[in-house]
Amino acid sequence: MEPQVKAKPASLYDTDYQLWLDQTVAQLKAHNFSNLDLENLIEEIESLGRSDKRAISSYLMQLCEHFLKLRYWESEREMCFRGWDLEITNFRLQIQAILEDSPSLKNYLSDHFVSAYGNARKLFLKASKLDAQEIPEEPYFTLEQALDEDWLPWQPE
């Protein structure tokens, strides 16, 4: 006869996430710390930071990709300029919003700028089919320029 393994009962966190959130918030407001589901609460708080880091990295990469499009994809520039310019504004606003909530992520942005540019370059080269040797491997602009709402790598004539 096989020994029976008792399955751990599913927690509220696993069965009804929104209800778990509501109850956790209510317990925190009531200072009822002894009944908190600390394991899942810690996991959720840690994931919040990872989420913001992923989002800000993604926006920076997309911003860099659009700078490359504006600067180097001449055959598409005239037709796509307005859309690319709008996307650049959107990515900057998204980055700004995250930095307003978490100013310390500016350091994270600085640390990941070159990596974000490298990933943007890969995406741009795949989309444009341009010669990789024509596109700088290192950023030709600074992070400050990238975040400056008045700066573009190419201006329409």
VENFEN-V97632 format. One record per backbone hydrogen bond with DSSP energy under -1.0 kcal/mol. CO is the residue of the C=O (numbers start at 1). NH is the residue of the N-H. Records with the same first field share a line. If there is no record, write none. Layout:
BEGIN
CO->NH  NH
END
This chain:
BEGIN
11->15
12->16
16->20
17->21
18->22
19->23
20->24
21->25
22->26
23->27
24->28
25->29
26->30
27->32
28->31
31->33
33->36
36->38
37->41
38->42
39->43
40->44
41->45
42->46
43->47
44->48
45->49
46->50
47->51
48->52
49->53
50->54
51->55
52->56
53->57
54->58
55->59
56->60
57->61
58->62
59->63
60->64
61->65
62->66
63->67
64->68
65->69
66->70
67->71
68->72
69->73
72->74
73->76  77
76->80
77->81
80->84
81->85
82->86
83->87
84->88
85->89
86->90
87->91
88->92
89->93
90->94
91->95
92->96
93->97
94->98
95->99
96->100
97->101
98->102
102->105
103->106
104->107
105->109
106->110
107->111
108->112
112->116
113->117
114->118
115->119
116->120
117->121
118->122
119->123
120->124
121->125
122->126
123->127
124->128
125->129
131->134
132->135
142->146
143->147
148->151
END
